[in-house]
Amino acid sequence: MEKAQADIQKRTERVTVQQIVDGVLDMIRKGVFCPGKPIREVELCRRFNVSRTPVREALRLLQNNGVVEYIPRCGVQVVDLSEQDLIYITDTRTALEVLGAREAALRITPEQVEDLRKINRSFLEQKETGFRGSLDDDFHIAIARISGNPCLVEYIQNLLMRQALIAAAIPMQPQRVPYAYEEHEAIIRGLELRDPELAAKQADIHFHMSQKSLQNKLQKYLETK
């Protein structure tokens, strides 16, 4: 019995709470856990091969970030966002991303420019929807980090977590990918030129187009519910 408990503890130490959080978000994007549906602790323990302690901590973090919610007598379930929720999230992200692009243009290095282009190329070439969404997140978080503003990184990561809920119901359509890729490239060109206003303008355009696309798809999704 003691040996079994020790083995569980060792596995738990190898799988961090953040890895469980990332894993749950990935499963939400892929539709394994759907909005409005419960997430069972025992299932997560089995999937990650850990005890309940790190699973509960991961769920607490996801709850604090608005991804899951506790429903009395039902347990933890994935939050079901409304159209208005999406508008709030996207409007807030637009303001933060524009600020991040403006600040990043003053600090970016040639190596960081190339790193962004690598992420964007992978985004274009990726066929699996879930991974594509993760690469899109990586692109925008990288710009926030280049800005040197830790608050931007934290807030954008929080909003990206919430947008994973939308991706579960309405993943990015293949026809949108080339346009998003070109919009990313326009942001990169502004950053590469170290032009804060150009980078900020391109980021604003990108999120304006993304918001229109998401709202149209969300409306169609809500009509079918």
C-alpha positions as CSV (number, residue, x, y, z in Angstrom):
1,M,0.0,0.0,0.0
2,E,2.8,2.5,0.9
3,K,4.6,1.6,-2.3
4,A,1.5,2.2,-4.4
5,Q,1.1,5.6,-2.7
6,A,4.7,6.4,-3.3
7,D,4.4,5.5,-7.0
8,I,1.4,7.9,-7.4
9,Q,3.3,10.7,-5.7
10,K,6.3,10.2,-8.1
11,R,4.0,10.3,-11.1
12,T,2.3,13.4,-9.7
13,E,5.6,15.1,-9.4
14,R,6.4,14.4,-13.0
15,V,3.0,15.8,-14.3
16,T,2.7,19.4,-13.2
17,V,-0.5,21.2,-12.5
18,Q,0.2,23.4,-15.6
19,Q,0.5,20.4,-17.8
20,I,-2.9,19.2,-16.6
21,V,-4.4,22.7,-17.3
22,D,-2.8,22.7,-20.8
23,G,-4.1,19.2,-21.4
24,V,-7.7,20.0,-20.4
25,L,-7.6,23.1,-22.6
26,D,-6.4,21.0,-25.5
27,M,-9.2,18.5,-24.9
28,I,-11.7,21.4,-24.8
29,R,-10.4,22.7,-28.2
30,K,-10.7,19.2,-29.7
31,G,-14.2,18.7,-28.4
32,V,-13.4,16.0,-25.9
33,F,-14.9,18.2,-23.2
34,C,-17.8,20.3,-24.5
35,P,-19.3,23.6,-23.2
36,G,-22.0,22.9,-20.7
37,K,-20.8,19.3,-20.1
38,P,-19.2,18.0,-16.9
39,I,-15.6,17.1,-16.3
40,R,-15.1,14.2,-14.0
41,E,-12.1,14.3,-11.6
42,V,-11.7,10.5,-11.8
43,E,-11.5,10.7,-15.6
44,L,-8.7,13.3,-15.5
45,C,-6.8,11.3,-12.9
46,R,-7.0,8.3,-15.2
47,R,-5.9,10.3,-18.3
48,F,-2.9,12.0,-16.6
49,N,-2.1,9.0,-14.3
50,V,-2.1,11.2,-11.2
51,S,-3.8,11.6,-7.9
52,R,-6.8,13.9,-7.3
53,T,-4.7,16.6,-5.6
54,P,-3.1,18.1,-8.8
55,V,-6.3,17.6,-10.8
56,R,-8.3,19.6,-8.2
57,E,-5.6,22.3,-8.3
58,A,-5.8,22.4,-12.1
59,L,-9.6,22.7,-12.1
60,R,-9.4,25.5,-9.5
61,L,-7.0,27.4,-11.8
62,L,-9.3,26.9,-14.8
63,Q,-12.3,28.0,-12.7
64,N,-10.5,31.2,-11.6
65,N,-9.8,31.8,-15.3
66,G,-13.4,31.4,-16.3
67,V,-13.0,28.2,-18.3
68,V,-14.9,25.8,-16.0
69,E,-17.5,26.4,-13.3
70,Y,-18.8,24.5,-10.3
71,I,-22.5,23.7,-10.4
72,P,-24.0,22.5,-7.1
73,R,-25.0,18.8,-7.2
74,C,-23.5,18.6,-10.7
75,G,-19.9,19.2,-10.1
76,V,-17.4,20.9,-12.5
77,Q,-18.4,21.6,-16.0
78,V,-17.1,23.6,-19.0
79,V,-18.5,27.1,-19.2
80,D,-20.9,27.7,-22.1
81,L,-20.1,31.2,-23.5
82,S,-22.7,33.4,-25.0
83,E,-22.3,35.7,-28.1
84,Q,-22.0,38.7,-25.7
85,D,-19.2,36.9,-23.8
86,L,-17.3,36.4,-27.0
87,I,-17.7,40.1,-27.9
88,Y,-16.3,41.1,-24.5
89,I,-13.4,38.7,-24.8
90,T,-12.5,39.8,-28.3
91,D,-12.8,43.5,-27.6
92,T,-10.6,43.2,-24.6
93,R,-8.1,41.1,-26.5
94,T,-8.0,43.6,-29.3
95,A,-7.1,46.4,-27.0
96,L,-4.4,44.3,-25.3
97,E,-2.9,42.9,-28.5
98,V,-2.7,46.3,-30.1
99,L,-0.8,47.6,-27.1
100,G,1.4,44.5,-27.1
101,A,2.3,44.9,-30.8
102,R,3.1,48.6,-30.3
103,E,5.4,47.9,-27.4
104,A,7.0,44.8,-29.0
105,A,8.0,46.9,-32.1
106,L,10.3,48.9,-29.8
107,R,12.0,45.8,-28.4
108,I,12.0,43.0,-31.0
109,T,15.2,41.5,-32.3
110,P,15.8,39.8,-35.7
111,E,15.9,36.4,-34.0
112,Q,12.5,37.0,-32.5
113,V,11.1,38.1,-35.9
114,E,12.3,34.8,-37.4
115,D,10.8,32.9,-34.5
116,L,7.4,34.5,-35.2
117,R,7.6,33.6,-38.8
118,K,8.4,30.0,-37.9
119,I,5.3,29.8,-35.7
120,N,3.2,31.4,-38.5
121,R,4.5,29.0,-41.1
122,S,3.6,26.1,-38.9
123,F,0.2,27.6,-38.3
124,L,-0.4,27.7,-42.1
125,E,0.8,24.2,-42.7
126,Q,-0.9,22.5,-39.7
127,K,-3.8,20.3,-40.7
128,E,-5.2,19.4,-37.3
129,T,-7.6,22.1,-36.0
130,G,-6.6,21.8,-32.3
131,F,-2.9,22.1,-33.0
132,R,-3.6,25.0,-35.3
133,G,-5.4,26.9,-32.6
134,S,-2.6,26.2,-30.2
135,L,-0.1,27.6,-32.7
136,D,-2.2,30.7,-33.1
137,D,-2.1,31.2,-29.3
138,D,1.7,30.7,-29.4
139,F,2.0,33.4,-32.0
140,H,0.1,36.0,-30.0
141,I,1.6,35.1,-26.6
142,A,5.1,35.4,-28.2
143,I,4.4,39.0,-29.2
144,A,3.1,39.8,-25.7
145,R,6.3,38.3,-24.2
146,I,8.4,40.4,-26.6
147,S,6.6,43.5,-25.4
148,G,8.3,43.0,-22.0
149,N,5.0,43.6,-20.2
150,P,4.2,40.7,-17.9
151,C,0.7,42.0,-17.3
152,L,0.0,41.7,-21.0
153,V,1.2,38.1,-21.0
154,E,-1.0,37.2,-18.0
155,Y,-4.1,38.8,-19.3
156,I,-3.8,37.6,-22.9
157,Q,-3.2,34.0,-21.6
158,N,-6.3,34.3,-19.5
159,L,-8.4,35.4,-22.5
160,L,-6.9,32.7,-24.7
161,M,-8.1,30.1,-22.2
162,R,-11.6,31.4,-22.4
163,Q,-11.5,31.5,-26.2
164,A,-10.7,27.8,-26.1
165,L,-14.3,27.3,-25.2
166,I,-15.4,28.9,-28.5
167,A,-12.9,26.8,-30.5
168,A,-14.6,23.7,-29.1
169,A,-17.9,24.6,-30.7
170,I,-16.7,26.5,-33.7
171,P,-13.1,25.7,-34.7
172,M,-11.3,27.9,-37.2
173,Q,-12.5,27.0,-40.7
174,P,-9.8,26.0,-43.3
175,Q,-10.8,28.9,-45.6
176,R,-10.0,31.4,-42.8
177,V,-6.4,30.1,-42.3
178,P,-4.7,31.7,-45.3
179,Y,-6.2,35.1,-44.4
180,A,-5.2,34.8,-40.8
181,Y,-1.7,33.8,-41.9
182,E,-1.4,36.9,-44.1
183,E,-2.7,39.1,-41.3
184,H,-0.1,37.6,-39.0
185,E,2.6,38.4,-41.6
186,A,1.4,42.0,-41.8
187,I,1.9,42.3,-38.0
188,I,5.4,40.7,-38.3
189,R,6.3,43.2,-41.0
190,G,5.3,46.1,-38.8
191,L,7.4,44.6,-36.0
192,E,10.4,43.9,-38.2
193,L,10.4,47.6,-39.3
194,R,10.2,48.5,-35.7
195,D,7.3,50.7,-36.5
196,P,5.0,50.8,-33.4
197,E,2.0,52.4,-35.2
198,L,2.1,50.1,-38.2
199,A,2.4,47.0,-36.0
200,A,-0.5,48.2,-33.8
201,K,-2.6,49.0,-36.9
202,Q,-2.1,45.6,-38.4
203,A,-2.9,43.9,-35.1
204,D,-6.1,46.0,-34.9
205,I,-7.1,44.9,-38.5
206,H,-6.4,41.2,-37.7
207,F,-8.6,41.2,-34.6
208,H,-11.4,43.1,-36.4
209,M,-11.4,40.5,-39.1
210,S,-11.2,37.6,-36.6
211,Q,-14.1,39.1,-34.6
212,K,-16.3,39.3,-37.6
213,S,-15.6,35.7,-38.6
214,L,-16.1,34.4,-35.1
215,Q,-19.4,36.3,-34.6
216,N,-20.8,35.0,-37.8
217,K,-19.9,31.4,-36.9
218,L,-21.1,31.8,-33.4
219,Q,-24.5,33.1,-34.5
220,K,-24.9,30.0,-36.8
221,Y,-23.9,27.7,-33.9
222,L,-26.4,29.3,-31.5
223,E,-29.2,28.9,-34.1
224,T,-28.6,25.2,-34.1
225,K,-28.6,24.7,-30.3
